[in-house]
Amino acid sequence: MMLHCQKIGRELPPMLRPATADLLTRHASLLLDWVDRYGSPLNLIWPQALKENLAALRGVLTENGVRHAIYYGAKVNKSAGLMRTALGVGAGIDVSSLYELRDARRLGADGARVVATGPAKTGAFHRELVGCGALISVDSPEELEDLIGALPARTSPQPVLLRLRPSDQSKSRFGMPADAIAQCLARLSGERQLRFDGLHFHLSGYRWESRATALSEAAGLISEARRMGFSPRMIDIGGGLPIQYVDPIKYRDHLAAQTTDDYRTGKIPESFYPYGGSFSASDWLHLLLLAEMAQGRSVADYFTREGLCLAMEPGRALADQTAISVFKISRVKALGPDTHVIFVEGSSFSACETWFASEFLIDPIHVPAAHVPAARPSLSATPPGRAYLAGHSCLDEDVLSNRWLSFSVAPQAGDLLVFANTGGYQMDLLENELHRHPMPARLCVAGDAQGQPYLIPDTVEEA
Ligand SMILES: Cc1ncc(COP(=O)(O)O)c(C=O)c1O
């Protein structure tokens, strides 16, 4: 049984892959068994979805004749199954810590498949990156000096990118402005142990237009580097490709109809992720490749004619539809004549958008514990008319949804609430062991020849 919670008339049901929808409908009793067995919240992963996402992006790049390298942004999710799948289909991995690097290596990545990003790499991280010849995106002149200091004598040249901070991002602490890039190039020209492979940037926000502008700035620096005798081979445009979580028209209508009364806080959050944006990641990439750079050349033309590889590090876009997070309801508590709070086993650290003063604007799915008896009231008609969702901690802020939600069938202890499409940061960015609750279980879902779902461990060790 699958029932959406909703703002009546302005529902935001999640888009679901067939395998996920099937689990929530045909195999709901199996899901209830899994939660009994592995605890709540339970994070379920479909690595196959990452393969499909990767194939879609590759299709756009290939269609446009652009040589490319896609690095899966491993920071988006701690799942080993997702990293293993990305490597299995020939993607690289973007690592931002020693531990992501070690997992990638244990899953079979050689250094040539790894790019390391982030502004605060430690000496130990540098040493292991150099040890395997991974590509290092250097964030600052200071990092360049540290890296040079960490190079062992007589290694083969260590490949580096220089991370650009485009001129319209002057408040960012990531990357360096064009003059600092020029300074690093001058330093590199006297340094035989390092090989300049190209430029990198990663921008916040989800607009392809800002990437096109940054590329124009990068193109000037690539020409400058060539004049200095370097042979750059790539520009890495980072991540930031969008996901469509919900139908764009429903999303637009929902935003337009929102009122302060929809939130228990009496306030509409100032910003939301664009959950129902107009473009899929593939549309976005297509638009970027068509965007105009200098002299009327498109981005695709630029890369082809300059013989450059377009690298990218999508995290969220590759994690699209790869996961759900399942919470068991522990109690439904009345707050007033028609308002309730639904407590779940688990916390908002496992569904964390509220910690960013925002909201995961996708209706959770209500899976009743057993066949719904005719006697179970409809809550749109009877109290509680609406409810918000809270976690099991003693923190007042531990709220999974500040939105008042309505239910077509009264939720009860033992029922499940399923957050769909949580693979992109939502499910595990902030997870922790507050109150010494164990970390949520995470397992991969596979299907047998008859389409019956089963679970496999999601560990680095698992074959
Ligand atoms: C350097 C870098 N690359 C890639 C990503 C992935 O971004 P997204 O998940 O939006 O694709 C991030 C995210 O913070 C990042 O900092």
The ligand as a Gaussian input file, in Angstrom:
#p B3LYP/6-31G(d) Opt

LIG

0 1
 C       34.839000      20.091000      -5.757000
 C       33.480000      19.503000      -5.841000
 N       33.177000      18.720000      -6.900000
 C       31.964000      18.130000      -7.010000
 C       30.986000      18.324000      -6.041000
 C       29.656000      17.637000      -6.222000
 O       28.625000      18.559000      -6.407000
 P       27.149000      18.045000      -6.759000
 O       26.802000      16.999000      -5.780000
 O       26.304000      19.262000      -6.647000
 O       27.210000      17.519000      -8.162000
 C       31.257000      19.154000      -4.934000
 C       30.230000      19.386000      -3.910000
 O       30.387000      20.088000      -2.946000
 C       32.546000      19.748000      -4.828000
 O       32.865000      20.532000      -3.774000

